[in-house]
Amino acid sequence: MIIDFHTHVHPPREQARPFWKGKCPATIENVLATHERAGLSISVISSAAQYLRDLTREQALPELRASNEYMASLRDAYPDKIVAIATTIPGGGDEYLKELERAVKQDDLRAVLISSSHRGAYPDDDDALPFFDLVTKLDIPVFIHPPAVGFGEERVNVYRLASSVGRPFDNCLAISRLIVRGIYERFPTLKIVGSHLAGGMSEIIGRMDYAYEMGDEAFFLGSYEPMLITRKPSDYLRMMYMDTTSYHAPAIRCAADTIGADRLVFGSDSPMLLSIKQKAIDVVREAGFTPEEEAAIMGGTAKMLLKL
């Protein structure tokens, strides 16, 4: 069994935008074509909603509802191949919460994608707390995915660095903030899935641990107040999940050694880039997992999270 947790379909309105020049890759036809070529069992589709960066929260709500309904319609059209997840803005307010609850309970969307940041807001902001309360009550995974560009846009606008470097950076920042701001203290049953190996969290988590553990000795690094966690950050990191989208076997191995192979789910991010699907599969198989570990990564853990 292979479940690809990370594929994208844009709503029709976004697909038709002139930016794509009639060649938007995020279509259900491309999902199905790559699904067949790679021999997948299930493709999990989501709208990354990066086009929302130019919309206020009020303007974005009807777009998100239309997107959620479109994802559900595609799942209904291909129920043996497609699982759909919702998209929302975590600090959007009551109407966003109502739409997410509707999408989960009425449309049977099995998880929710949020951006690691949206117009300068991050998911650890206080106005997002009702969102995390809702998703824990609904018992659905939260898939954290980067926006088109997060912080530092002015320095990653060359050589496609916004995609290759900037987006993982934003993911890493968002997840690190959630940890130190005590999200797992408030919601210990929360199921976060960090896309793109959580933006490299496994490599920097040791630095987060010493920032927490060294106390007054590290006064010159800045304040650690208010203290909102009771354990070192790596303990909380092991409470989350990551997808394997990285295209680099040693990075996947590092993540498995940090949080456990049973906390990884296979992801390709294809579409968007169609030709990279097979490489995403190959690097997991090159990472030296046992057959049992590989089976969990390639499908077993996703099946559990999505209640398939």
C-alpha positions in Angstrom: 0.0 0.0 0.0 1.2 3.5 -0.9 -0.7 6.5 0.3 0.6 9.9 -0.9 -0.3 12.4 1.8 0.9 15.4 -0.2 -0.7 16.2 -3.6 -2.4 19.4 -4.7 -5.4 20.3 -6.7 -6.3 24.0 -7.2 -10.0 25.0 -7.5 -11.1 25.8 -11.0 -11.0 29.5 -10.5 -7.3 29.4 -9.5 -6.5 27.0 -12.3 -7.9 29.5 -14.8 -5.8 32.4 -13.5 -3.6 34.0 -16.2 -0.5 33.3 -14.1 -0.6 29.7 -15.0 -0.7 30.4 -18.8 -3.2 27.5 -19.2 -0.7 25.0 -17.7 -1.7 24.8 -14.1 -0.2 21.5 -12.8 -2.5 21.2 -9.8 -5.4 19.4 -11.5 -7.2 16.2 -10.7 -6.2 14.8 -14.1 -2.5 15.2 -13.2 -3.1 13.6 -9.8 -4.8 10.6 -11.4 -2.1 10.3 -14.1 0.8 10.3 -11.6 -1.2 8.1 -9.3 -1.4 5.4 -12.0 2.2 5.7 -13.1 3.5 5.3 -9.6 1.1 2.5 -8.7 -0.4 4.4 -5.7 -3.2 3.1 -3.5 -4.5 6.5 -2.3 -3.7 10.1 -3.3 -4.6 12.6 -0.6 -5.6 15.9 -2.3 -5.5 19.3 -0.8 -5.6 22.9 -1.9 -2.5 24.7 -0.5 -4.4 28.0 -1.1 -1.3 30.0 -1.7 -3.4 32.3 -3.8 -5.1 33.6 -0.6 -2.0 35.7 0.2 -3.7 38.6 -1.6 -7.0 38.3 0.1 -8.2 39.5 3.5 -9.8 36.9 5.8 -13.2 38.2 4.9 -12.5 37.8 1.2 -10.8 34.4 1.6 -13.8 32.6 3.4 -16.0 32.1 0.4 -13.0 30.9 -1.6 -12.1 28.3 1.0 -15.7 27.0 1.2 -15.7 26.6 -2.6 -12.4 24.9 -2.4 -13.5 22.5 0.3 -16.6 21.6 -1.6 -14.6 21.0 -4.8 -12.2 18.7 -3.0 -15.2 16.7 -1.7 -16.7 16.5 -5.2 -13.4 15.1 -6.6 -13.3 12.5 -3.8 -16.9 11.5 -4.6 -15.9 11.1 -8.3 -12.9 8.8 -7.5 -13.7 7.2 -4.1 -11.3 4.3 -4.7 -8.3 6.5 -5.3 -8.8 9.9 -3.7 -9.1 11.1 -0.1 -9.7 14.8 0.3 -8.7 17.2 3.1 -10.0 20.7 3.9 -8.2 24.0 4.0 -8.7 26.9 6.4 -7.0 29.9 8.1 -6.6 29.0 11.8 -7.1 32.5 13.1 -10.0 33.4 10.8 -12.7 33.5 13.4 -16.0 31.8 14.0 -17.1 31.6 10.4 -14.0 29.8 9.5 -14.5 27.3 12.3 -18.1 26.7 11.2 -16.9 26.1 7.7 -14.3 23.6 8.8 -16.7 21.8 11.0 -19.2 21.6 8.1 -16.5 20.3 5.7 -15.5 17.6 8.1 -18.9 16.5 9.3 -20.9 17.0 6.1 -18.3 16.5 3.3 -16.2 13.9 5.2 -12.9 15.7 4.6 -10.4 13.8 6.7 -7.9 16.4 7.7 -7.2 20.1 7.4 -4.4 22.0 5.7 -3.2 25.3 7.2 -0.5 27.6 6.0 2.5 28.0 8.2 1.8 31.7 7.9 -0.8 33.9 6.3 -0.2 37.6 5.7 2.2 37.8 8.7 0.0 35.7 11.1 1.4 32.4 12.5 -0.7 29.6 13.9 0.6 30.1 17.5 -1.2 33.5 17.6 -3.8 33.6 20.3 -6.7 34.0 17.8 -5.9 30.5 16.5 -6.5 28.8 19.8 -10.2 28.1 19.1 -9.1 26.4 15.8 -6.9 23.9 17.8 -9.6 23.3 20.2 -12.0 22.4 17.3 -9.5 20.1 15.5 -8.8 18.1 18.7 -12.5 17.7 19.3 -13.0 16.6 15.6 -9.9 14.3 16.0 -8.5 15.2 12.6 -4.8 15.8 11.6 -3.6 19.3 10.9 -1.3 19.4 7.9 1.0 22.4 8.1 2.1 23.6 4.7 4.1 26.7 3.7 2.6 29.6 1.9 4.0 30.8 -1.4 6.5 32.9 0.5 6.8 33.5 4.2 9.3 35.8 6.0 12.4 37.1 4.1 10.6 37.4 0.8 13.0 40.1 -0.4 16.0 37.8 -0.1 14.6 34.6 -1.6 13.3 36.1 -4.9 16.1 34.7 -7.0 17.0 31.2 -8.4 13.7 29.8 -7.1 14.9 30.1 -3.5 11.4 31.0 -2.3 10.3 27.4 -3.1 13.5 25.5 -2.3 14.6 27.3 0.8 12.0 30.0 1.9 9.0 27.7 2.2 10.7 25.1 4.4 12.1 28.0 6.5 8.6 29.3 7.2 7.4 25.8 8.1 10.2 25.3 10.5 9.5 28.7 12.1 5.8 28.0 12.5 6.3 24.6 14.1 9.1 25.8 16.4 6.8 28.6 17.6 3.9 26.2 18.2 6.2 24.0 20.4 7.7 26.8 22.6 4.4 28.6 22.9 3.0 25.4 24.5 0.5 24.1 21.9 1.0 20.5 23.1 0.6 21.6 26.7 -2.8 22.9 25.9 -3.8 20.2 23.4 -1.8 17.0 24.1 -3.9 14.9 21.7 -3.3 17.3 18.8 -2.1 15.5 15.6 0.2 17.8 13.6 1.7 16.6 10.3 4.5 18.9 9.2 5.0 19.0 5.5 8.5 18.9 3.9 9.9 17.1 7.0 8.6 20.0 9.1 11.0 22.3 7.3 14.1 20.7 8.7 13.1 20.6 12.4 15.0 17.4 13.0 18.3 19.2 12.2 17.8 22.2 14.5 15.9 20.6 17.4 19.1 20.1 19.4 19.6 23.9 19.3 16.1 24.4 20.6 16.8 21.9 23.4 19.8 23.8 24.6 18.1 27.1 24.4 15.5 25.7 26.8 17.8 23.7 29.1 20.7 26.2 29.7 18.6 28.6 31.7 20.4 31.7 33.0 23.8 30.6 31.5 22.4 31.6 28.1 21.0 35.0 29.2 22.8 36.7 26.3 20.7 34.7 23.8 17.5 36.6 24.9 14.6 35.8 27.2 12.7 32.5 27.5 9.7 34.0 29.2 6.9 33.4 29.7 7.8 29.7 30.2 4.9 27.8 28.5 6.4 24.3 28.3 7.4 21.7 30.9 9.7 19.6 28.8 12.4 20.1 26.3 11.3 20.9 22.8 12.4 17.6 21.3 9.9 15.8 23.5 7.1 17.7 21.9 8.6 17.2 18.4 8.2 13.5 18.9 4.5 14.1 19.5 4.0 15.2 15.9 4.2 13.6 12.4 6.1 14.7 9.3 5.7 13.9 5.7 8.7 12.7 3.7 8.7 15.4 1.0 12.4 16.3 0.8 13.9 14.2 -2.1 16.9 13.5 0.1 17.2 10.1 1.8 19.6 11.2 4.6 17.1 13.9 5.6 14.4 11.3 5.8 16.7 9.1 7.9 17.5 12.0 10.2 13.7 12.6 10.8 13.1 9.0 11.5 16.0 8.9 14.0 14.6 12.0 15.7 10.9 11.3 16.0 10.6 7.6 14.9 9.8 6.0 11.6 6.2 5.4 12.7 5.8 9.2 12.8 6.5 9.6 9.1 4.0 9.6 6.3 5.0 9.4 2.6 4.5 12.6 0.6 5.6 13.7 -2.8 4.2 17.2 -3.4 3.4 15.9 -6.9 1.4 17.7 -8.3 2.8 20.4 -8.2 5.9 19.1 -10.0 4.8 16.0 -11.9 8.1 14.4 -12.8 9.3 14.2 -9.2 6.7 11.6 -7.9 8.9 8.6 -8.5 12.0 10.2 -6.9 9.9 10.9 -3.8 9.2 7.1 -3.6 12.7 6.1 -4.4 14.4 8.2 -1.7 12.2 6.6 1.0 13.3 3.1 -0.3 17.0 4.3 -0.3 16.9 5.4 3.3 17.5 1.9 4.8 14.2 1.2 6.6 13.1 -2.2 7.7 10.2 -3.7 5.8 7.9 -2.9 8.7 9.1 0.7 9.0 8.8 1.2 5.2 5.2 -0.2 5.3 4.3 2.2 8.0 5.8 5.2 6.2 4.4 4.4 2.8 0.9 3.8 4.0 0.2 2.4 7.4 0.6 5.6 9.5 -1.4 7.7 7.0 -4.2 5.1 7.0 -4.4 5.4 10.8 -4.3 9.2 10.8 -7.0 9.5 8.1 -9.1 6.7 9.6 -9.3 4.7 6.3 
